[in-house]
Amino acid sequence: MKKNRMLLLLLGVFVLPFLLAKTVLDLNWYQGGVTNRGLLLASPLTAEWLSEPETWQLVYLLPESCDEKCEGALFNLRQVPQAIGAYKDRVNSVVLITDGLQRDGKVVDEKIINEEQMNGLELIAISQQVVSQIKTLEFGMNAIYIADPLGNVMMAYPLVTGQAEILAQGKDVLRDLKRLLKLSRIG
């Protein structure tokens, strides 16, 4: 009888924590610590159309008319690589422009965007097929995306309005990008 009690006690010491942990996880009582400010994409997009696949890239698809959200995104695309510091050569900001908006390397309609907003940003003309790929992502055209050095678009920052929110989003992108660059052995 004493042997059985000791065996049950020993079994309880090892099995009870496992059962308790399984219950907590199954009932979603545990909220894991999240350190990233951006949203990881459920299905990352492999992008062969990116210009420098060896670098981390901030990617934004320019809409046909640039509103406050668009201007905020372009502001963050210009500022984050400047603020990244020593890792500046490992980061590139890319603005994707559909074939209809670009001619001879310049944006056709000055009402959409001016030259000052594009300063320091790389423009890439893309086809409608690429636009439809981007639209399949969770946030479509309404986000700034981070692409890793292997060409995978993997994190999104939905566009915001208001000066304070735009600045906060820039800080979030900067924080996540610094962490990625510090931990990454590629790019």
Disulfide bonds with the S-S distance in Angstrom:
Cys66-Cys70 2.09
